Amino acid sequence: MIPLESAASLARLLADRKISAAEVADAYLGRINELDSKLGCFLAVDADSVKAQAKAVQEKIDNKTGGPLAGVPIALKDNISTQGLETTCASKILKGYVPPYDATVVERLKAAGMPILGKTNMDEFAMGTSTETSAFQKTTNPWDTERSPGGSSGGSAASVAGGLAPVSLGSDTGGSIRQPASLCGVVGFKPTYGRVSRYGLVAFASSLDQIGPFARTVEDAALLAATISGHDPMDGTSLPSKAIDVSGLKQGSLKGVKFALPTELFGDAIEDGVKEQLEASIKLLEAEGVIFKRVSMPSVLYGVTTYYIIAPAEASSNLARFDGVRYGALVEGGGHIENFEKTRAHGFGREVRTRIMIGTYALSAGYYDAYYLRATQVRTKMRMEVEAELKDVDAVLCPTSPGVAFKIGELLGDPLALKMLDICTIPANMGGFPAISVPCGLSQGLPVGLQIMGGTMADERVLQLAYAVEQALPKTPASPLLEGVAG
Ligand code: GLN
C-alpha cells in the first residue's frame, strides 16, 4: 500500500518502474479525499495540477534526470510561494493572493521531479505553536483528533503523520518544524540558518526563519534536505555552501559519540512522561557506546523571553508591506491612512496584531536599548554558551517539546504556557544551529520527540547522528491513521 512506504522506498519503486508517478499521486489524492475533512491539513489542493505534474515527472524518472525523490509528491506550508497557486500564510489579508513566482525551494523541488500536492494549514504568518491562529480552519493531530498537531507548521506535520503526504516542507523560526514533528510522531529538521534559501518564503523574523523537511524517517528528511539546500544568489543571507551531502548518512557509528545534556532542558519545565522517555532513550544509547555529559547552559532559560522580543521586532518590520497597496486585500476606509488602518485591522488576526504591537514597542525610541539591544546581547551569549559546549561534544541532546500533544483549545487562554512550549527549540534558531526532532516512543499513548542540535554547518553530522539514533531506538509506531492502512 503506497502511503505506508517511506519516500526513499517509493523513489526506488518508481525508479524500478514497479509503480508510476501517476499511481503515487492518485494514492495520495485518495488519502486527502478520505481523511482531510477530519484532519484539516490542506488549505489548497489542485487535483488536476497534481495529476498533470505526475505525468510530466514520469519523463524525468524514465530519463533519470530527476533528483533522489523523483516522483514522490510533497506538501508545502502555505507561507512558501508557489507560482499560480494561492499562498495565504493562513491569513485573511492574503486571501486570494497568487504569487507570480516560485520560491527557490519550489523551483528545486520541481527540477528534482517532485509533484506539489498542495498547501498546508499553519498558524497565521507562522505565529503560534498549535496551528490554532489560522484564520481559516483547525488542523487536528492524526494520533487523536481532539488534540493539536502543534505548530506553526501543523498542517505539514499532520499530513505526513496521517499519510496524506509522504514528505512536506515547513518553516522554523522558533521551533515550528521540530515541535509539530514531535507532537505528531514524525521527523522534522531545521537546517543551519542560510543553508536553505529563504527566497519566496514569506518573512516572519528574517534572522531566525529557515525552511526544512518533515518526513517519516531520518533518511527521507535527509534526502529532501539535500534536494532543497545549497547557495542561492537570490537570498542575501544564503551561505556560500554546497547542498547538504547525504552520501555518508548511514556510515556513522554511535560508539564513542559524545552528547551534551543541558540540565536546564531536563528540569521542571519538562513533563515527567517526556523526561522518562528521554532518560530511557539515553540508557539505550549508552548501551551502544554513547557518552553523555550533563552540562549547564544557563542562558537557554532566557531563550523564550529573548525570542519574544527579537521575533516580534522583526515581524513588525516585515509585516509593514501588508498595507493593501503593495500586498494584502484592501479594505477601503476613505483616505490613504484610513485604508491602511482598516486593511490591517480587518486582515490580521489577534495574535499577529499583538506581535506587531510588541515589536513596534520594543523598537521604538527610548525602548530600543532596554529591549531589542539587550535581547540581541542575550542571543549572542546563548550562542557562545552552546558553541563552547560543542567544542567538547558531537551534539546537544534534549527533548524537542516539553510536553506531548495537548487538546485543541486547552492552551488558548494561557498564552504564556503556549510560548513556554518553545523552550527547547528556540536555542537552535538563536544560534542558527541545525537541529532535528526524531520520535523516541510514547507517553500517555502520544509521541515524544528527541532533539539533536549540532554546530553551524554540521547538518551532515546531525543527520548522521539522528539516523544512527533512529536505528538504535525501538521503532515508534506510526499514527493510528497509518497503522490502520492494510499492507
Ligand atoms: N511558536 C513560536 C512562535 O509562536 C515559533 C513559531 C515558528 O517557529 N514559526 O513564534
Residues whose N, C-alpha, C, O or C-beta is under 5 A from the ligand:
A	BS01	LIG	A126 M127 G128 T129 S152 S171 D172 T173 G174 G175 S176 D422
